[in-house]
Amino acid sequence: MNKTAIATMALGRRHHDLFRQCSQKSFRRYAEKIGAEPVVFDHPLDPTAAARGRPPAWQKCLLLDHPRLRDFDQVAWMDSDILINAELAPSIFEQVREDQIGITADVYPDTFPDMAAFAAHYYAPLRASAEGVLPAMNTVIQGGVWIMSPRHHTPLLHKVYRHAGNPTGEARPYEQPAFGFEIYRAGGYRWIDPRFNTIVLPELMDTWRQFQPPFKRRFRFLYLLGLPALFRQSYVLHFAGTLNYLKAGTYLLRACGFRV
């Protein structure tokens, strides 16, 4: 049987407190259910000044050869802004072989007609600066949930981390473009069940659009009324870009009787 771990990182007081109050129970309950080791990092793995000048999300690229994880056969990463439906979710490690990378797709914004157009725009700066023949990149890979093996994929994440010198021209670029770009170049990936990475706000907005126009920004919290139904059919809810709703969503689900 493979030795597995589920890892996350909660850096800074706000993220640490939210993880402890909201996500920690379901994170540990799910790890126990599937026989994986729960590993939570609460400090930067790269403490240098250069690392402090970029978003903390880059730090996940240094996980696989950390002493707490390097001896595992497979590691599943989940961002700390998640709620896991531990009663429903099967083992995430059943989705891929040890030598495969398990990934999920991001959602595309309304400003693009489809995912292919969004992906072309998203990866264009990296493609423009790369040499050699590049594979098709028709879907944006979401960096919030993935599965890798320290034995097979540590060099890949190190290659992603070397992109941290601002390849896209953004003021503080996140790791996700480089993460997806290098996975496409490496190959050996497999799309896992999207229920392991349900992006909360877009899913709820799509549901409400069937009944009425979108809420104005100051009323967006009303979308959370659809959260119990979404949680019931998801494995992992990911509050990407909506961290302000994580606490309210957690309390709502607990009030409805869900174990999170």
Summary of the structure (lengths in Angstrom):
residues: 260
radius of gyration: 18.1
end to end distance: 27.8
largest distance: 54.5
contacts: 802
relative contact order: 0.17
helix: 47%
strand: 15%
